[in-house]
Amino acid sequence: MSISQQALADLAGQIRLWGRELGFSELRIGDVDLSHIEDSFQAWLDAGYHGEMTYMASHGSKRTRPAELVPGTVRVISARMNYLPQNENWRTAELAQGPDMAVISLYARGRDYHKVLRNRLQQLAERIEQAIGPYGFRVFTDSAPVMEVALAAKAGLGWRGKHSLLLSREAGSMFFLGEILVDLPLPVDEPVGAHCGQCSACMDVCPTRAIVAPYTVDARLCVSYLTIELHGSIPVELRPLIGNRVYGCDDCQLVCPWNKFAQVAAVDDFAVRNGLDNARMVHLFAWNEEQFLRIMEGSPIRRIGHERWLRNIAVGLGNAASAMHGDAEIVAVLQSRLDHPSEMVREHVVWALGQHGIQVLSIT
């Protein structure tokens, strides 16, 4: 396929317009050269900071070389989609959660973003095909070995913050990223400079000190990793630091000065479902597996499964003891899971009861 430079420039403009129509907040185009991050990424892996996320170390060089992942790729169309709910005082509301309330990361309270973004990116890719004819493309959303933040930064959507997330001067960090790898030599956008300066708010607030250095996160300490990616028991020494965060953690984003510019979602898919912005842990802990699977249908939370869901909430209920020691309702709901078939769930329940001063000598 041969397309003139002017036609490619016009197409790039059209892609941005079509993306807006599909609910994306911003689209930019970058090249695929990520050689500048290969050494630091390998050092991160060598340090073991990826924990059980073995997929981060697989696929060889494909993760930092998109043209090896999808042969023929010369450009990446990077897109962001805001997910902030319609609440002007969202930061204040998050910080005001009581000790018996379940804190669930903002992004996970609505529909599974993987499906939303992938579907809309696919529509965009097909819209391009309708305009120019067949071309090579592949759509990604937090899937396959793709360095989304690095590619988005290369395209000028923002810069990598000290918490390792992408930051935008116009939109903070409360957005999802997705991309289309294409074989079209579209004109590229310029990267933007970093604007974190001397600020270390995200590093200072991290409950487990997972941001071990600016721009470097030890996932093994991160609450999001511990409550979502980790399959086994949560290390005992980290449990008290997790508090009542039962799925993910937004602390580093809540304190980031740039998030005063965070924008609300343009699509309704990310609106809060099932009252997950104001749910008591004792109620969530009482769900059986059938209820969990039914209620969480279409939610990203569903992928951790009922066992890990109970594990996480047990830790939260144990930590509630700091303000609600021996609370009868909490103790009762914990005791109701002492005979759970999962050894991991029972172990976390026993720990939680211990925080409330209830010692369990044996587990049936």
Helices and strands as residue ranges (DSSP letters): H 5-21, E 26-30, G 35-37, H 38-46, G 54-56, G 60-63, H 66-69, E 75-82, H 90-95, E 103-104, G 106-108, H 113-132, E 137-140, H 148-155, E 159-160, E 166-167, E 175-182, H 201-205, E 211-213, E 216-217, G 219-221, H 223-224, I 225-229, G 236-238, H 239-242, E 245-247, H 251-254, G 257-261, G 268-270, H 281-285, H 289-295, G 300-304, H 305-319, H 321-324, H 328-335, H 343-355
